[in-house]
Amino acid sequence: MGIESILVFLIVGAIAGWLAGLIVKGFGFGLIGNMVVGIIGAFIAGFLFPAIGISLGSGVLSAILHATIGAVILLVLIRIVKQA
């Protein structure tokens, strides 16, 4: 993986984490935290979507949407665990 790929990976994670923080009110972890949430969300969606047969296409916008949905799922799970 080249430096450009890593940079795109981090940018997509940051955008997805930021969007998920806006969607799920009360969650924002700063730049680094949002990147981590976005990257973990991308992994969650990467396992979940193929298992249920959903395909969002390819490209950067699709990757951002994919990671954002996964990050929202992650933030909702965090909220449920914190409330328990």
Residue pairs with C-beta under 8 A, 6 or more apart in sequence:
8 60
9 39
10 35
10 39
12 38
12 42
12 60
12 63
12 64
12 67
13 34
13 35
13 36
13 37
13 38
13 39
13 42
13 67
14 31
14 34
14 35
14 38
15 38
15 64
15 67
15 68
16 37
16 38
16 41
16 42
16 64
16 66
16 67
16 68
16 70
16 71
17 29
17 33
17 34
17 35
17 36
17 37
17 38
17 39
17 41
17 67
17 71
18 28
18 34
18 38
19 64
19 68
19 71
20 27
20 34
20 37
20 38
20 41
20 68
20 71
20 72
20 74
20 75
21 27
21 28
21 29
21 34
21 37
21 75
23 68
23 72
24 72
24 75
24 76
24 79
26 79
27 75
27 78
27 79
28 34
29 36
29 37
37 71
37 74
37 75
38 67
38 68
38 71
39 67
40 70
40 71
40 74
41 67
41 68
41 69
41 70
41 71
41 72
41 73
41 74
42 63
42 66
42 67
42 70
42 71
43 70
44 70
44 71
44 73
44 74
45 66
45 67
45 69
45 70
45 73
46 66
46 70
48 70
48 73
49 55
49 56
49 66
56 62
56 65
56 66
